[in-house]
């Protein structure tokens, strides 16, 4: 009985780690951290899809994005350096109290994605 439970837990842990590796290495994914309000930073992966940035937690069972940040109407209210090569971007507007932290290269790609919105989209990049 104990061996069965331990085997099950090891297989479950292996699946979670394998999923995390697949997320990080998949094309079009950017490792980043997300913070909502005053909560702690959570590690995950961001993907650009259909005018939205989908954030998927790195460790978790669900395959669906936990947060979807729409490019249309997105307001970047502040940018700051966190250290260890990470830069945080704070959002205002409809996504108020949400922050993303990512590397300098990922931040450049994120800002380029924001600025490449169609002309009808309202953007405000700080």
RALIN-V47434 format. One record per residue. N is the residue number from 1. PHI is phi in radians with two decimals (NA if undefined). PSI is psi as a letter, one per 20 degrees, with the letter a starting at -180 (none if undefined). OMEGA is omega as a letter, one per 40 degrees, with the letter a starting at -180 (NA if undefined). Layout:
N|PHI|PSI|OMEGA  N|PHI|PSI|OMEGA
This chain:
1|NA|g|a  2|-1.14|h|i  3|-1.11|h|i  4|-1.15|g|i  5|-1.14|g|i  6|-1.12|g|i  7|-1.08|g|i  8|-1.07|g|i  9|-1.14|h|i  10|-1.14|g|i  11|-1.13|g|i  12|-1.11|g|i  13|-1.10|h|i  14|-1.13|h|i  15|-1.12|g|i  16|-1.13|g|i  17|-1.16|g|i  18|-1.10|g|i  19|-1.08|g|i  20|-1.08|g|i  21|-1.13|h|i  22|-1.13|h|i  23|-1.12|g|a  24|-1.17|h|a  25|-1.56|i|a  26|-1.24|q|a  27|-1.18|p|i  28|1.48|j|i  29|-1.83|q|a  30|-2.24|p|i  31|-1.18|p|i  32|-2.74|r|i  33|-2.07|q|a  34|-2.22|q|i  35|-2.34|p|i  36|-1.96|o|a  37|1.14|c|a  38|-1.75|j|i  39|-1.23|r|i  40|-1.31|q|i  41|-1.19|p|i  42|-2.10|p|a  43|-1.37|q|i  44|-2.96|a|a  45|-2.27|p|i  46|-1.89|q|i  47|-2.27|q|i  48|-1.61|p|a  49|-2.66|p|i  50|0.91|l|i  51|1.29|j|i  52|-2.32|q|i  53|-1.83|o|i  54|-1.67|p|i  55|-1.86|p|a  56|-2.06|p|i  57|-1.10|q|a  58|-1.19|g|i  59|-1.88|o|a  60|3.04|r|a  61|-1.72|h|a  62|-1.18|p|i  63|-1.64|i|a  64|-1.49|q|i  65|-1.10|q|i  66|-1.46|h|i  67|-2.33|q|i  68|-2.21|o|a  69|-1.85|o|a  70|-1.33|p|i  71|-1.25|h|a  72|-1.20|p|i  73|1.41|j|a  74|-1.26|p|a  75|-2.10|o|i  76|-1.53|o|a  77|-1.59|h|a  78|-2.80|q|i  79|-2.29|q|i  80|-2.68|q|i  81|-1.60|p|i  82|-1.71|i|a  83|1.80|r|a  84|0.98|k|i  85|1.34|j|i  86|-1.80|q|i  87|-2.17|p|a  88|-1.77|q|i  89|-2.15|p|i  90|-1.76|q|a  91|-1.95|q|i  92|-2.12|a|i  93|1.30|c|a  94|-1.24|i|i  95|-1.87|k|a  96|-1.06|q|i  97|1.20|k|i  98|-2.04|p|i  99|-2.28|q|i  100|-2.09|p|i  101|-2.11|p|a  102|-2.68|r|i  103|-1.23|r|a  104|-1.09|g|i  105|-1.12|g|i  106|-1.16|h|i  107|-1.13|g|i  108|-1.07|g|i  109|-1.12|h|i  110|-1.12|g|i  111|-1.16|h|i  112|-1.14|h|i  113|-1.10|g|i  114|-1.10|g|a  115|-1.31|i|a  116|-1.56|j|i  117|-1.15|q|i  118|-1.04|q|a  119|-1.03|h|a  120|-1.36|i|a  121|-1.42|p|i  122|-1.55|p|i  123|-2.24|q|i  124|-2.44|o|a  125|-1.88|p|a  126|-1.33|none|NA
